[in-house]
């Protein structure tokens, strides 16, 4: 069946994101260098993020809360108020960071906008994702925007029914095998993996190599050509 709707992930698919988190993690490690080795601290932070997903969801604000929780844990509750202040300041800096589109992203979106329904499907904080989309210059090219708490097969079925002809005639592209590819395929859509330079550990999953609707590309510049072959 001809693809009529294309879903795009946002963070690390259209624009840079995870590298800002890594830079903040490095500053976080420097702040707590007297209390924990960097590798151990990052393990504790990842554990906190995993533990808190169900409470805080995704995004910078959730990341800040997990950093504060980790700082309290590794200092046995003696973390200085100044360190908490620094963590909050780092988070605010992340929320103000300019949007940097990835190579090929704008050209791919523009190339497909005239022939397909385009929908942005992204997790994260509502205000932050709306800000980044507005600053990206791509907002007017999308027929729909879905900022969701999680990406499940049901999420994709609803999004592609609302903004297109259903998942059977839809394609989802993104950098997360776990969130962008596997649940989209399970919903009945095509799932296209576009790897990012840095991958968050909590988004890793095995590729569904045997799935007939699984594809992978090197960058978004390859997406229009792939869509033309489906």
N, C-alpha and C positions, 0 to 999 in steps of 0.2 A: 504494500500500500504506500502511496506517495506521502512523504512527510510534509505536513502543512504547518506544523508548529515546532519551534525550536526554543528550548529552555536553556538559559545561561546561568551558571553559577557566577558569583560576583568576586569574592575575595580570592586572590591568587589564580583566578581564571581571567577576569577582565583587568584587575588592577592588583598592585603589590599589597601584601598584607602581612604574611607570616614573618618576613624579614624584620618588620618593626617590632614584632613580639620578641624575636630573638635578641635584638638590640636591647630591649627593655629587660630581658632576662639576664643579660650580661651586667647591666647596671644593678639589678637586684642582687646578683651574686657578689658584686663589689661591696654593696651596702652591708651584707651579712657575712663578709669574709672572715670575721673574727669568731663566727659562731658555727659555720658549716663549710665543708669543702664544696666547691662549685658543683661537681657531679652529683654529690649526695643531695645538695639543695635542689637541683633540677629534678631529681627523682621524687623528692618530697612535694615539689610544686606540681609535677604531673599527677601524682596521686591525689592531691587536693583538687585539681581541675577535674579529674575523672569522677571523684566523689561528689563534686558540686554541680555537675552538669544538670542533674535532675532538679536542683534548687535554683540555680542562677542562669542556666541556659548557656548560650554562646556569646562571645564578644568581649570587648575591652573591659567593660565594667565587671563582668564575671571573672575575668583574668585578674583584675585589681584585687577583688575580694579573696581570690585564692592565694595571691601573693601575700596579702596581709595575714591570712590564716596560717600560711606556711611560716612567715616571720615569727608569729606568736609561738608556734610549735617548736621551732629550732632554737629559740631563745628561752624556752621553758617559761613563757609568759613575761619575760623581762625586756622585750623589744622596746627600744627608746621611742618616745613619741616623735622624735625627729625623723626616725626611719620610716614610720607610718606616713608622715608628711611627705617624705621623698617618694614613697610608692604612689601616693595619691597624685603628686605632681607629675610623675612619669605617665600615669594613666591619662591625666588631662592633656599632656603633650601628645600622646597617641591619638586622642580624640580630635585634636586640632591638625593632625598631620595632613599635608596636601595629598591629593589623589594622584598616583602615577600609573597610567595605563600601561599594560604589558604590550610588548611588541606584537603587532598584528591584530590586537583586540578591536580597535576602532574600525579598521578596514573590514574585518570579518563581519562585524555587526552591521555596518552600512551595506555591505554586499548582499546580506540576506534580508535586510529590512523590507525591501520592496517586493519580495516574492513569498515571504513566510510571516506568520504570526510569531512575534518574538516576545518571550516572557522571561523576566529576571526572577529566579527562584533562589533565595539566599537565606541563610541562617544569620543570627547575630542580633545586636541591639537595634531596635527600630530607628531611633533618632540618628545613630551613627551610620547605619546603612542608607537611610534616606539622604543624609548629608553627602556621603561619598558618591551616590548615584547622581545627585544634583551637580556636584563638582566635576564629575567625569565627562559631562557634555553629551552623554549617551541617552539621557532619560527620554527624549522625544522619539527615539528609535524603537522603544519597547511598547508593545500593545498592552502589556500588563506587568505588574510587579507584585511578587509574593514574598514578603519577609516573614519567615516561619520559625517556629520554635525548634523544629527538628525536621529532617527529611526522611520520610518513610514512603513505602509504596502508596499508601492512602493519600499522602501529601501530593504526590505526582498525579495520581488519578484525578484528584479535585482540581489541581492547577490546570492540567491539560484539558479537562472538560470545560472549565470556566473560560479559558482563553483560546480554545481551539476545538478540534474535532475528536478529542479523546486521546488517551495514551497510545493507541495503536498507530496513530498518524503523527506521533510526536517524537522528538529527539531531545535528549538532555546532554549537555556538555559541561564538564567541570574537572577540577584537579583532584577531587577526592573520590577514590574508588568506593569508599564506604558510604558516602552521602550522596554523591552525584550520579554514580554509575549503577551500582548494584540495585538500590531500591527503584530506580527508574526502569531498569530492565524487568524487575519483578512486577512492576505496575503494567508492563506491556509495551513500554516505549523502547527506543534505541538509547543506549548508553555509551557516550563517547568520552574516553579518558584523555585529558590533556594535562600531562604532568607539570607540576610547578618545580621551581628550583629547590624550595624548602618544603618539606612535608611535615605537618603536625602529627605526632605519634598517635593521637587518638582518632585520626582519620585514615589510618592504614587498614587495608584489607586485601585479601587475595583477589587477583583479577579473575573474572568469570570467563576464562578463555573459551569454554565450550558453548557459551551462550550465542545463539545465532545473531542477536542484535547488539553484540558488544563490538566496539571499534576503539582504536586508539590513534591519536595524532600527536605530532611533535609540538605544534603550536596552533593557535587559533587561525593563523594564516592558512592552514590546511583545511579548515572546516568547510568553506564554500565548495571546494573541490570534492570533499567527501560527501556532502549533502547531495551533490549532483549525481552521484553514483548510486544512491539509495532509492 
